[in-house]
Amino acid sequence: MRALLALLLALAVAGPAFAQPSPLVARLSVNRVFITTAFTGESLMIFGSTEEPLGPGGDEVVVVARGPSSPFVVRRKVQVLGLWLNGPSARFEDVPSFYAVAGTRPAWRILPEEERRALGLGLDALSLDRRSGARSPGFRAALLELKQEAGLWQENRSTVEVAGSRLFNLLLPLPATVQPGSYRVEVLLVRSRRVVARESLGFTVERIGTAASINEVARERPALYAIVCILLAGLTGWLGSVLFRRS
Amino acid sequence: MQIYLPIAEMSVNALLLSGIGFVVGWLSGLFGVGGGFLLTPVLMLIGIPSPVAVASGANQTLGASVSGLLAQARRGNVDWVMGSVLVVGGLLGSVAGVQLFALLSRLGQVDAAVAIFYVVVLGIVGSLMVMESVRAIFRRRAAMPRRLHQHSWAHGLPFKLRFRKSRLYISVIPPLAVGFFIGVLSAVMGVGGGFMLVPAMIYILGMPTAVVIGTSLFQVVCVTASVTFLQAVQVGGVDIVLTLLLLLGAVAGAQFGASMGARLRGEETRALLGLLVLAVAAALLWDLLRLPPNLFSVGPAW
């Protein structure tokens, strides 16, 4: 009975969608990014189409991508007896390991300020409030700067390109230092300073192959890993001296 | 050719790593030392995080020392009794050293602490080497007779043990203390410690030079194995891909260096090594003293 109800409900929702095309459709070029031993970073494409024409005076598209969150520590060096040592530090909880936002135009030009902040569009809208340690705003600024330098946080690095006023695409570069985990991508359609449609997509970054197995063994069974490292290093040293002996 | 290092979680040029291994191996073959004291700072210089540089440096030194130990053992140049006493001290020292390292990394002071250790230890050792070899070069002209070994305060302590191979009858306390100290340095600096152990064995313990190299290699292999194990289990910094790439270059370089080193004279070689050690210390000191390009750094919280 409940299953039947659910089916009816699903039909009721899906029905109108068939009748009129949705205002926004978006997809990712890949759903899984693999970190292999030869991984040097990868770019993925976010593409889609809109019902109404895009561009000046028309609709706008904003794309935001977020990686898995984890706590980070920002440290500031201070001079002690002439030496530069790490001094005060601030710990930030829930820091996205990856964050990128881009649009056909910057989000702050096409959305009201409160709306933009509520949606977390822009590095200044990232909530980094759960923090402990040093309170100085310099630490937050340093976190933003260092993450951007590493290419892990990107704000309007490139714009969403529009072709034929209805097709759009964005190339999202992932640097070699991306963390494994699940990533969320949201594509928002903005019309007259309001979000009128959105599409939520996702992809995962996974370690596979040798790099993955090594990392897993090192984490799960460190004693075994350590012994293998010792034996491998010893064996390589011995083999090498046999191979390269010059006497 | 870029390769992803699974533990360092970064992508590095494999040829660059093997090249660094080759140059360090060549220098270590030339001077007859393990080369860890050059390798770890260079790794940190190219951006490898210091916990990974230290732990993998120790692992690399282990591999680079194994063949030397086997060769010395075949020629009967290892004093196993003295070696065992040194190793016991070294194992205790490596345990203490890794605890210190883990504490420093919780405090976020690993980078500076490792650099300070390097500056102090290399500064002292380098200066002593240069002074000693300069004195030896002058003494060679005067041709002074040398005693079999010097008697020092180390010969008056209790718990005496007979070390046949070294022709010594001394207390086990000095070798234990020497081994312990080298073990701590090995754990914190990612080195084998041969460059300190050899002079300590000659001047503090009074061992004959013939067995010094073999016995020190025995201690280095055992202690770097212990450091590798403890670092992998406690800190998780041993990157086997990094280690093997470095070793690949190092074992080749060491053979070239060794055949070239045979043609250099002892005192001149030691003076050159001393200058090299001082240069590394100076470079690291400069890094600590100059205004850092960025005062802030970010890292994952433990």
Interface residues (C-beta under 8 A of the other chain):
Chain A: I35 T36 T37 A38 F39 T40 G41 S70 P71 F72 V73 V74 R75 R76 K77 G82 L83 W84 L85 N86 S89 R91 G138 F139 A142 L143 E145 L146 K147 A176 T177 R207 T210 A211 A212 I214 N215 A218 R219 P222 A223 Y225 A226 I227 V228 C229 I230 L232 A233 G234 T236 G237 W238 L239 G240 S241 V242 L243 F244 R245 R246 S247
Chain B: Q2 I3 Y4 P6 I7 E9 M10 S11 N59 Q60 L62 G63 A64 S65 V66 S67 G68 L70 A71 G108 Q109 D111 A112 I116 V221 A225 T228 F229 L230 Q231 A232 V233 G236 V238 I240 V241 T243 L244 L247 L248 A250 V251 A252 A254 Q255 F256 A258 S259 L288 L289 R290 L291 P292 N294 L295 F296 S297 V298 G299 P300 A301
